Each structure stands twice: as structure tokens, then as C-alpha cells.
Amino acid sequence: MVKEAWLNNRGYAPDVSRTVEELGLSVKRLQHRHHRALTAALADLGVSLVQWDVLRHLHRHPDASLRELAALTFQTEQAFGTLAARMVERALIERVPGPGRAVKHRITERGESIRADGQKRVSAALRRSFAPLSAEQRETLGEILDAMLREP
């Protein structure tokens, strides 16, 4: 039912298989919709989606290196270093000595407060996005995405 409604709303006949290009574009459209919704949800907290993502990953991986945090947030190491410096200036994160010459990053109390508030907002936005799907459809979608992400 959801599939047919989605397809009919876009001018596709429900019995026509979509090409891999159409599937790829649908994934990109959903990603873009999520990006816009999450950016709007976080705006009045004074952080971008990218900055909130750093806070989320530091919360989940408090001992992560700069290299690991860059990878987790889809940044180059250089881009992450610049982003981290701006976040240090805003007292969202702090730099702490690591082993040897390494520098680690740690979420501050202010950053943690923003992360927690942002988490509620992000969760609400994503719940709205996935609301048209049943629990079973969400599970199936998750399994499909997991299978695709296992491939290089």
C-alpha cells in the first residue's frame, strides 16, 4: 500500500520495476530530506548538523582519536581538525592530552547539554520521517541497508 501510494504520487506505475539509478536517487532524496529536517531541528540550539554529529560521536566514543572521529563524521582529518577548533572556541568540546603526542577531544558540559537536547529533536524528526512505515517495514529496510553496506 505504501509503495503503491509512493509510486503513484510520483507518476510511476506500481507494477514497473525501478532502475538502480532511480533507487539511488530515492536514497539521495531521503538523505537530503533528513539533512534539511535535522538542520532545522537543531538550528535554535546554535549547532549545525555536522557539529551535533561530532558531539554524538564523542558521546558514544569518548576515547576516539581525531582520525577515528573524522571517519565517523565523514570528514577528512584536515576538515575535522578545522571543525574541532571551531567547536573548542565555542566550548562545545575541549582538547586533552592523549598518549604520546596525540591530542584527544572530549565533550564539555555545555556540549553534552546541547547533544542531549539535540538527540531528542533528531529522534523526533526521524520518527516523523519513518512514520509511514510499519515496524516490520522499518526492520526490513534496516536489513536491506545493512546488506548493502556490508559490500565494499
C-alpha positions as CSV (number, residue, x, y, z in Angstrom):
1,M,0.0,0.0,0.0
2,V,2.7,2.5,1.0
3,K,4.8,1.5,-2.0
4,E,1.9,1.9,-4.4
5,A,0.9,5.3,-2.9
6,W,4.6,6.5,-3.1
7,L,4.9,5.4,-6.7
8,N,1.6,6.8,-7.8
9,N,2.4,10.1,-6.2
10,R,5.4,10.4,-8.4
11,G,3.8,9.2,-11.7
12,Y,5.2,5.7,-11.7
13,A,3.0,2.7,-12.3
14,P,3.1,0.3,-9.3
15,D,4.0,-2.7,-11.5
16,V,7.1,-1.1,-13.1
17,S,10.4,-2.1,-11.5
18,R,12.7,0.9,-10.7
19,T,16.2,1.1,-12.1
20,V,19.2,1.2,-9.8
21,E,19.6,4.8,-10.8
22,E,16.0,5.5,-9.6
23,L,16.7,3.7,-6.3
24,G,19.9,5.6,-5.9
25,L,18.1,8.9,-6.4
26,S,15.4,7.9,-3.9
27,V,18.1,7.2,-1.3
28,K,19.7,10.5,-2.0
29,R,16.3,12.3,-1.8
30,L,15.6,10.8,1.6
31,Q,19.1,11.7,2.8
32,H,18.6,15.3,1.6
33,R,15.1,15.4,3.3
34,H,16.7,14.1,6.6
35,H,19.5,16.6,6.3
36,R,17.1,19.5,5.9
37,A,14.8,18.3,8.7
38,L,17.7,17.7,11.2
39,T,19.3,21.0,10.3
40,A,16.0,22.8,11.0
41,A,15.5,20.8,14.3
42,L,19.0,21.8,15.6
43,A,19.1,25.4,14.4
44,D,17.9,27.1,17.5
45,L,20.5,25.2,19.6
46,G,23.2,27.1,17.7
47,V,24.8,24.0,16.2
48,S,25.0,22.6,12.7
49,L,24.1,19.0,11.9
50,V,27.8,18.3,11.4
51,Q,28.7,19.8,14.8
52,W,25.9,17.9,16.5
53,D,27.2,14.7,14.8
54,V,30.6,15.3,16.4
55,L,29.0,15.7,19.8
56,R,27.0,12.5,19.3
57,H,30.1,10.5,18.3
58,L,32.2,11.9,21.1
59,H,29.5,10.9,23.5
60,R,29.4,7.3,22.0
61,H,33.2,7.1,21.6
62,P,34.9,9.2,24.2
63,D,38.3,7.8,23.6
64,A,38.2,8.2,19.8
65,S,41.2,9.7,18.1
66,L,41.0,12.6,15.7
67,R,41.4,10.1,12.8
68,E,38.5,8.0,14.1
69,L,36.3,11.0,14.7
70,A,37.0,12.2,11.2
71,A,35.9,8.9,9.8
72,L,32.8,8.6,12.0
73,T,31.7,12.1,10.8
74,F,32.6,11.6,7.1
75,Q,35.2,14.3,7.3
76,T,38.8,14.4,6.2
77,E,41.3,14.7,9.1
78,Q,42.1,18.2,8.0
79,A,38.4,19.2,7.8
80,F,37.7,17.6,11.1
81,G,40.7,19.5,12.7
82,T,39.2,22.8,11.5
83,L,35.8,21.9,12.7
84,A,37.1,20.7,16.1
85,A,39.0,24.0,16.5
86,R,35.8,26.0,16.0
87,M,34.0,23.7,18.4
88,V,36.7,24.2,21.0
89,E,36.3,28.0,20.6
90,R,32.6,27.7,21.3
91,A,33.3,25.5,24.4
92,L,31.4,22.5,22.9
93,I,34.5,20.2,23.1
94,E,37.9,20.5,24.6
95,R,41.3,19.2,23.7
96,V,43.0,16.9,26.2
97,P,46.5,15.2,26.0
98,G,46.5,11.7,24.7
99,P,49.2,9.1,24.6
100,G,52.5,10.4,23.2
101,R,51.9,13.4,21.1
102,A,48.3,12.6,20.4
103,V,45.6,15.0,21.2
104,K,42.1,13.7,22.2
105,H,38.8,15.6,22.2
106,R,36.3,15.5,25.0
107,I,32.8,16.8,25.1
108,T,32.2,19.6,27.5
109,E,29.3,20.0,29.9
110,R,27.8,22.6,27.5
111,G,28.4,20.3,24.6
112,E,26.8,17.4,26.4
113,S,23.7,19.5,27.2
114,I,23.3,20.5,23.5
115,R,23.9,16.9,22.4
116,A,21.2,15.6,24.7
117,D,18.7,18.2,23.6
118,G,19.6,17.7,20.0
119,Q,19.2,13.9,20.3
120,K,15.5,14.4,21.3
121,R,15.0,16.7,18.4
122,V,16.8,14.4,15.9
123,S,14.8,11.4,17.1
124,A,11.5,13.2,16.8
125,A,12.4,14.3,13.2
126,L,13.4,10.8,12.2
127,R,10.3,9.3,13.8
128,R,8.2,11.6,11.6
129,S,10.1,10.7,8.5
130,F,9.7,6.9,9.1
131,A,6.1,7.2,10.3
132,P,4.6,5.9,7.0
133,L,6.4,2.6,7.5
134,S,5.3,-0.2,9.8
135,A,7.7,-1.6,12.4
136,E,8.1,-4.6,10.0
137,Q,8.9,-2.4,7.1
138,R,11.4,-0.4,9.1
139,E,13.1,-3.7,10.1
140,T,13.2,-4.9,6.5
141,L,14.6,-1.5,5.4
142,G,17.3,-1.8,8.0
143,E,18.2,-5.3,6.9
144,I,18.4,-4.2,3.3
145,L,20.6,-1.3,4.1
146,D,22.8,-3.4,6.3
147,A,23.3,-5.9,3.5
148,M,24.2,-3.2,1.0
149,L,26.6,-1.6,3.4
150,R,28.4,-4.9,4.0
151,E,29.6,-4.8,0.4
152,P,32.6,-2.6,-0.4
